[in-house]
Amino acid sequence: MPSTPEFNPALVNWNGHNGLPRFEALNDGDFAAAFDAALASHETEIDVIAANAEAPTFENTIVALEIAGDELSRVSALFWNRAGAHTNDVIQALEREISPKMSRHYSKIGMNAGLFARIDTLWEKRAELGLTLEQTRVLERHWKGFVKSGAKLPKPEQEKLAGINEKLAGLGTNFGQNVLADEKSWSLLLSEGPELAGLPDFLKDAMAAAAARERAEDGKFAVTLSRSIIEPFLTFSERRDLREQAFKAWTARGANAGATDNRGIIKETLALRKEMAGLLGYGNFAELKLDNTMAKKPAAVDELLRAVWAKAVSRAREEEADIARLIAEDGKNHEVMPWDWRFYAEKIRAQKFNFSETELKPYLQLEKIIEACFDVANRLFGIRAVEKKGIAAYHPDVRVFEIRDAHDKLVALFLGDYFARSSKRSGAWMSSFQSQHKLKLKNGNTGELPIIYNVCNFAKPAEGKPALLSLDDARTLFHEFGHALHGMLSNVTYPSVSGTGVSRDFVELPSQLYEHWLTVPAILKQYAVHFETGEPMPQALLDKVLAARTFNAGFNTVEFTSSAIVDMEFHTRDAVDDPMAVQAEVLAELGMPKSLVMRHASPHFQHIFSGGYSAGYYSYMWSEVLDADAFAAFEETGDAFNREMAAKLKDNIYSTGGSLDPEDAYKGFRGKLPSPNAMLVKKGLATFKELSGSDA
């Protein structure tokens, strides 16, 4: 890479602990020059591949593409990590500049006629090349990627497509930044006394710590829009007026008139996506996105979502009636509204199962749940995590772990970033600084170690106090570590099919499946211990927790499924002139209860407008069909850690990345594809008796 006075080599020369970047040597101002140099370097590499006078071979074209752009990958990995997990005004300004610049760069590559001619030649004679299955998958990925980038279009249409991609990149960046701005700018400061009525100590501690970080006056408690604070506040606060105020702020993110309003961005984004699909020969954007997935067609997605919706809304109506009765018993006459649901559902759960979240939370320490995640991985896959103290990461809260196998061989590096902060976008995710592969690089090294990280947004406790999780928080931690394992256990040759490089509706299988082991009794007994006494969770409470797993299933499933259906409607309609009107129309047609809302209303639906889940939010449920059936395979053996099943799981799912067709990968593990029935039973929306006649 060219060296300039402004360029910081630490961005690409990763010589920290076991190949980690030296985060302490990086500065926000380093990225602009590094991007310019890395983009130029990658463009030169691409030109060399395209201009090669030799006949195209898999080695001189596809392998060359696989290893090209290493510097750009490194700079990008560091930058997008910072943009999501520890941003600021400097990074956000550069993000707005870099997003369209990167889009232009990759559009130019995708429309390089000489390069595509080489790939197309290989694709046409692929049957004669003696390729392995993985090589065939890699070739197919490159060929389809170029076709979807417009490689077969006439030049004017290529230029139009490139312009669309560039605009979409900028819109997606603005969308996400607007949501973060709305989250950062709102808080509700409360005082000791009636305003805190009903709030448990763990929540008051988290709110006091949040107020202190906002430099509020002493004695104040902050309700923020971090899910780890807002959800328990809505669950426990006895002040209905404050619940309403907080709930409306939470659901209004991205829809507050002004500079951060996302509604115009949604309309423009949907129009551009529709135009893109038409240019590429698809009827709509959903057809384009689903072309290389397990679902394949929007109709298959719609069939699943609508079938689940019918059962979910029926259950939700029953739950709503229970809440209405409790409101009446309290001597109140208001109807059930969305800011009432969590509060009264918690009371009903306490009545039905004789325990509350307050009783459970002292047994769910963040430290212990992290240990539980690692222990499950050890029992299933024979790996262990060794924390390395004193190694600088991209934020002081981030922890570094070595992942070693049974022979003490280093197989991955893992970084855990668990606490919410104003510089981090909401939600939880897994990503990588470096993916596993076995190719020889230009620097002479062969293969690379996966460097994977998890980001969560748990409430950070005051100094000296333990971080306590809700059961949902604990599931989130397991979920994201399941994604991490998908990256860390990867065992493929080519980078493009490494780890989570799979179809969108398969990528959630390893993560959602891993959640099941949180509530395996042996794990809860060992790691669900009281933060003060160290005593394990009493068997009676454990039994109640397990019995309540499907409680509030209607609420949870309606929240999700309504979001997924709206996503598909946005991306299958001929035109969406008023997205908010379409959202309202779809929810009315579904019969959405007034007491419920979408999990992600459109103006803050980052999955589909600034993430990678456009026309793909359904994939969580598609994968849930798979994960329910997959865990049933362990249950059928009577051993949640059955070694034979664990080996099949690792060999066919966690280690294969995108080197296999997802259907073939799943059948390699389970022997067959599943029906939705096990998922419906797991969610508590049906029983096997009700589904009699099924093969589940």
N, C-alpha and C positions, 0 to 999 in steps of 0.2 A: 504494500500500500504506500502511496506517496506520503512523504513526511513534510509537514508544514509547521511553522512555529505555533500555530493554533491547535494542531492535532495532538491529542493525548493518546499515546500508544497503549495505555492500560485498558482502553476500551476494547482492544482486539487481542492483545497479548495477555492471556489469562494465566498468570503464574502465581496465584495465591494458593492456599491450602488445597492440595490434590487437584489443582486446575481450576479453582474458583476464581472469578474475577476479583481484583483487589478493589473492592468497593470504596475503601477509604481514599483511594487515589483518584476518584472520579468527581467531577464537578458538573453542575447543570450546564455551564457554558461550553463544555467540551463537545457536546453532541452535534451541533450544527456543522462544524468543520469535518468531523468524523463521518457524518452521513454523506457529505459531498464527496469525500475521498472514497468511501465504500461503494457508493452508487457508481462512480466512475470506474472503479476497479471491476465491479461486477459486469458493467456494460462491456468493458474490454474483453473479459472472459467469454461473454456470450458471443461477441463478434468473432472471436477466434474459433469457437465451436462451429458457428454457422459457415465460416469461410474455409473450413478444413477441406483441402483438395482431395483427401482420401474419401473413398466410398463410405457411407455411414455404416457404423457398426454399433452394437449396443454399448461397447466400451468407449468409443470415441465420441459418442453423442449423448447417450442416456447417463452413463456413469459420469461423464464430464459435466453434465448439467447438475447431477446430484451433488457434486462437490464444489461447484461454482458458487461464488457469493458468500464464502465463509465469513469474511470480514463484515459484510452487510448483515448477515444473520446475527453476529455477535453484538454489533452496535444496536441493531433493532431489538434484540432480546433485552438488553440493559435499558434501553429507552422506554419500551412499552411496559416493562416492569415498573419503572419509575412513574410513568404516566398513570398507571392504574393504582399503584400501592403507596406512592409517596410523592404526590405531585405538588406543584406550586405554580405561580404565575408565569415564571420563565419556561417551565416544561410545557404548560398548557399552550402558551403562545407558539412554541416550536411544534407542538403536536398539530396545531391548526395549519402550520406550514408544511410539515412533513407528510401528513396523511395524503393530500393530493399529489405531492411530489412522488411518493412511493407508488401511488396508483398509476401515474404517468410512466414511471420506470417499468413496472410489470406489464402494463398495456403494450409498451414498445416491444418488450421481449415476446409477449404472446402473439404479436402481429409481425414478427420477424419472418419474412417469407422463406429465406434460405434455411433458417433453423427448422421451421415447420416442415419444409420439404424433406429434410433428413429424417425427422421423427415419423412423418407420414410414410416414407419409404420403408422404414423398419416395421411400422404397424401393418402395412399391407402384406409384408412377407414374414410376419411373426411366426407363422407355423413352420417356417423353414430354418429358423435361427437356433433351434435347440435350446430355447430358454427354459430356465426353471420356472416353477409356478410363481415364485416371488418376483422374478425378473419380468414375467409377463404382466403381473399386477402393476409393477412400476412403469413399464412401457405404456400400459393402458392409462394409468393416471396422468402421465405426461401428455399423451395424445389427446385425451378428453379435455384436459386442462387447456390445451392450446385451442381446441375447437371452441370451447366455451369462452375463450378470450377473443374469439373472432378471427382466428387464423384462416378460415375458409371464406370470409366475407370479402366483398369488393372493397377497395381502398376507402371510398367515401364512408361506407358503413363502418369500417374499422375505426376510422377517425371519430365517427359519432359515438361508437361504443366506448372508445377510450375517454371521450369527454364525459359520458355518463358515469363511468367508473370513478373518474376524478371527482365529479360533483358528489357522488354518493360517499366517497371517502371523507370529504369535508363535512358533509351533513351528519354522518355518523359520529364524527369527533365532536361537533357542536352539540349534538343531542346528549351525549354522555356528560360533557362538561356542564351543560345546563342543569341536568339532574343533580350532579354533585354540588353545584352552586346553590341550588334550592335546599339541599340537605344541610349544607354548611351554614346557611344564613338564618335558619329557623331553630329556635329553642324556646322552651317554656320554663321560666324560672319560678320555682315554688318555694314557699317558706314552711318551716316546721309548724305543725299544727293541723288544722282541718284539711288543708290542701294535700296533705300526705296520707289522708285517711285510707286505710286498707293496704298500704304498700308495705311489703315485707322488708326486713332489714337488708337483705342482699341487694334489693333494687334501690333502696335509699342510699346505700353505700356507693353503688354504681352512679347514681344521679349526682351525689355529692362530688364524686371524683370528676364527673363530666363538667359540673359547674366550676370546679377549681381549674380545670384545663381551659375553660372559657374566661378565666379570671373574674368570675362573678364575686360579689361581696360574700364574706363569710356567712355561713348559715343557710346558703341557698342550695337548691337541688334542681338540676336541669333535666327536663324531658327533651331528648334529642330525637332525631329521625333515624338514628341507628336502630336496626331491627332488634338488637339485643337489649335496648331500653324501651323502645316504643311498644313492642308486643307485650312484655310483662306489665308495663304501665296500663295498657288497655285491658289486661287480664285482672289486675288487682285493684286499681283505683276505684274507690267508692264515689268519687265525684264525677257524676255523669256529664256535667258541663265541661269539665277538664278533659274527660275522655273524648268528647265530641270535638273539642278544639284541636286536640292532638291528632285525632284520626283524620280530620279534614285537612290538616297540614300535610300529613303523611301521604294521603291519596291525591293531593293537589300538586305534588312535585311535577315539574315540567308543564304545568297548566296555569301558572301564575302569570297573568298578562305582563308583558315587559320583555326585557332582553333575554330572559331565560325560558321563554315560552316555546315549547316544542311542537305545538299543533301545526304550525306552518311547515316545519321540517318534516313531519309525518306525511303530509299531503304531497310535498315535492318528492320525498323518498319513494313513496308508492308509485307515483307517476313515472319516475325514472326507472324503477325496477320493471314496471310493465313494458316500457319502451325497450329495455334491454332484452327481455324475454322475446319480444316480437322480432327484434333484429336477429336473434339466434334461432328463430324458427319454432319457438314454443308458444302455446296458447296463452300461458300466463306464467308469472314468476314462480309459482309453486311447482309447476311442471318442470321448470328448469332446475330448481333446487332439489327436487326429489328424484331426478333422473338417475342418480348413482347412489341410491339409498336402498335399505331393505324394503321400505314401503313402496317405492317406485312410482306410485301414482297418488294424486290427491284424494281420489275416491277411496283408496284403502285407508288413508288417514281419517277421512270423514266417517267411514263406517265404524272404526274403533272409537273415535271421540263421541259420536252420537249414541252409540250403545252404552258407553260408560256414563254419559250425561244423564240418560233416562234413569238409571239406577241411583246416581249421585243426587240428583235434584229431588227424587222421591224421598231419599233418606234425609236430606237437608230439611225438607218440609216437616218431617217428624221431629227433627232436632229443634226446629224453630218453634213448633207447638210446645215442646217441653220448656223452652225458654219463656215463651209467653205465659205459661202457667206459673212459672216461678216469679215473673214480674208481678202477676196478679196477686200471688200469695204474699208478696212484699208490700201489698197495698198500693201499688202504682197502676196507672192506666195507660201508659204510653205504649206505642207499638214497638216491636223489635226492630232496632236500627243497627247498622253495622258496628257502631261503637259500643253496642250492648253485648254483642255475641260472645266475645272472649270472656267478658266479665261473668256472665251468667253460665256459660258453658263450664267454666272452672268450678262454679258452685255445684252444678249438676254432677260433674265428675267426682267432686268430693262426696256428694251424697251417694252416688251409685257405687263408687269403688272405695269410699272411705279413706281417700288420701287426696292431697292437693299438691300443686307444683311447689309450694313453699316447703312442704314436708320432704319432697323428693330432692330438691336442689342441693341441700347440704351434703348429699352423697355423691354429687356429680362435680368433682373438682377437675378443672381443666388438666392439671398435671396428671391425674390418674387416668383420665380418658385418653390422653396422649399415650400413656404407657399401655393402655388397653389396645389402642390401635396397633402399636408396635408388637405387642404380644400375639395378637391374632395373626399378623403377618408372619411371625416366627412359627407359630403352630401350623399354619397352612403351607407356607412357602420356604421355611427354613432360613429366613433372613432376620437380622437383628439391627437395631439402631444404636449407634454410639454417639452421644452428644459431645461436640467439641466446643468447649468454652473458650471465650476470648478471641474468637475469630470474627472480624468485622463483616457485617452484612450491609444491606442497603438501608437499614434502620436499626436503631439500638434494640428494638423489641424482637427482631428476627433472630431465630435460633438455628444453628447449623448442626446437622447430623451426618455421620457416615453410615451408609447401609452396607452391611457385610453379610456374606453367605456363611453356610455351615463350616466352610474351610477357612474362614476369616478373610476371604478375598473381598476387596472393595468392589461393590457392584454399582453404587450410585451415591450421589450426594443429595441430601434433602434439606430444604430450608422451610421452617415453619414460622409464619407471620400471623399471629392469632388475634391481636387486639384492634378494635376500632380506633380510628383517628380521623381528624378533619382532612388530612391529605390523602385519604384512601377512599376510593369509590365503594359504595355499599355492596353487600352480597358476599359471596365466597367463591373462590375459584382455584383451579390448579393451572400452572403453566410451567414452562421449562426455560432455562437459560441455554441448555444444550441437550440434544436428543441422542439416544444410543444409536450407533451404527458400526459397521466393520470395514468401511472402505478406507483405502490408503489416501491420505490427504497430501496436499502440495507441500506441507511443511515436513513431510516424511513420516508423520505419525500414522498408525493404523488404528482406525476406530476411535470412538469417543465415549466417555463415561456420561451417563445421563445425569444432569443437574436439574432437579425438579423442585418446585416450590408450591406450597399451599398458602393461600391468603384467606383469612376469616375476619369477622368483625364482632368479636365478643367484647362485652363491656369490660374495660380495664378496671380492676379494683384499686382502691386506695393503697398506698404503700404499706406493706406488711400484711395485707389481707389476701386470702386465696381467691382466685377467679372461680366462680361457681357457674355451672352451665344449666340450662334447661335441658329437658330430654331432646327437644328439637335441635338445640345447639350441639348436643353430643352426636346426634345423627349427622348433622352437617359436617362435623369434624371427621367422622368415619367416611362420609360420602367423598369428601375431597381427598382423603388419604387413599380411597379406592382408586380415584383418578391418578394419584401420585404413583401408586403401585403399577398401574398400567404403563406409565412412563419408565419406572425404575426397573421393572422386570422384563422390559422389551428385549428381544433377542433376534434381531433381524440384521440383514446386511445393508440395506439401503435407507438413507435418512427419510425419504418421503413417505415411507410406510412404517416408520418407527412409532412405538408407543400409541398415543392417541390419534395417530394418523389413519383413522377409520371413518366410515360413514357416520353422519351426525346421529342417526337413530340407533347406532350400535355403541357410540362412545360412552353413553351413560350406563351401560350394563355393568362394567367393572366397579363403578362408583356406587350405584344403587344396590348392587348385590352385596357389597362390603358392609353396607348399613345393617344387614341382617345380623351380623356377628356381635353388634353392640348389645343386643338383648338376649344373646345366648346366656342362660342362667350361670354357667361356669364363669363367664366374663364379668357379669354384673356382681356376682358374689365376691370375686377377687378385687375388683377395681372400684365398685360403688361403695366407698367407705366414707364415714362421716368426717368432715374436715377438722372437727375439734377433738373427737374421741378416738378416731381411727377404727371405730367399730364398723363391721360390714353392714350393709343394708339388711334390716330384719327380713326374714323369709316371708313374713306376712305382707310387708310392704312390697317386696319383690313380686310376690304372687299378684298383688293388686296392679302393679305396673304392667305386668305381662297381660293381665286380663283386660286392661284398658287400652291396649295397643290400637284398637280400631275405633275407640271413642272419637266422636266428632268427625267421623269419616265423610259424612255428607258435606259438611262445611269445607273440609280440606280439598275434597275432590271437585266440588263445584268451583271453588276459587281457581284451581289449576285449569280445569277443563274449559271453563269459560274463556280464559286467556288463550288457550290453544286454539279454540274454535274461532275466536276473533282474529287471531294471527292468520289462520288459513283463509278466512273470508277476505281479509285485506289483500291476500296474495293470489286469489283465484277470481276475483271480480273483474269485469271488463274495465271499470273505472271507479275510482273512489274520490268523488268531488269534495266530500266533507267527512273526513275520517271519524270525527267524534259522533256524527249522525249515524254513520255505519255501525260504529261500536254500540250505540244505543239501540239501533234497529235489530242487530244480531242478538243482543241480550234480551230484548223484548220478545223476539221470536222464540228464543230458548225457554222463556218463562223464568228468567233469572229472579229469584226472590229479592224483594226490596231490602231485606236485611243482610244481603251479601254483596260483595263487590268482587271484581276480577282481582286475582293476586297481583297482576301488574296492569293497571290501566294504561292505555296507549301512550300518554305523554311521558310516562317514566318506564316504559317497557323496553329496557335496555337490551334484553336478550335479542329482540328482533330489529331494533333500530340503531343500536351501536355495538352489538355483539354478533356472534356468528349463527344465531338461531332463527333468522328470518325464514318464514314458512317451515320452521323446524322446531318450534317449542313443543309440538306433540311428541318429540323424540323421547322426552322423559317418560311419558306413558308407554311408548312403544318398547323402550328398554325395560320398563317395569313389568311388562308381560314376560320378558325374557328372565328378569332377575328373580321373579317369584317362582318360576319353573326351575331355575337353576338352583336356588336354595333348597327347593323341594327334593332335589337330587341328593343333597346331604341328609336331609331329614329322613328320607327313605332308608338310609343306611343305619339310622339310629345314632349317628355320631356327627356332630356339626363340624368336626375337624378330620373326617375320614381321609386317610392319606391317599387312597387310590383316587377319590374324587378330586382332592386338592391338586394332585399331580395332573389330572386331566384338565382341570380348570386353568392351571398355570400354562400347560403346554398348548392349549387350544384358544384361550381367551387372553390372558394377561401378557403372554410373551410374544404373541404373533403379530401384534399391531395390525396393519392393513395388508400384510403379506398373503392373507387368505380372504376369500369372499366371506362376508360375515355369516351368511347362512351356513356355509361349509364349516366355518369355525365353530358355530354353535352346535351343529350336528356332530362335530368331532368330539365335543364335550358331552352332550346329552343324548346323542343318537337320534334325535328328532327335533322338529320345531314345535314350539308350544302353542296352545290356544290361550285366549285371554282369561280362562276360567280361574286359574290359580291366582292371578293378579286380583280378580274381583273378590275372591275369598280372602286373600291377604288384606285387602283394604277394608274388609268387613261390609262390603256392599252386596254380598250374596253368600250362600252356602253351597257346598257341593251337592247337597240334596236338591236345592232349588235348580241347580244346573244339571240335574240328572240326564243321562244320555250323552254327556260329554266324555271326552277321552282324557280328561284331566285327572 
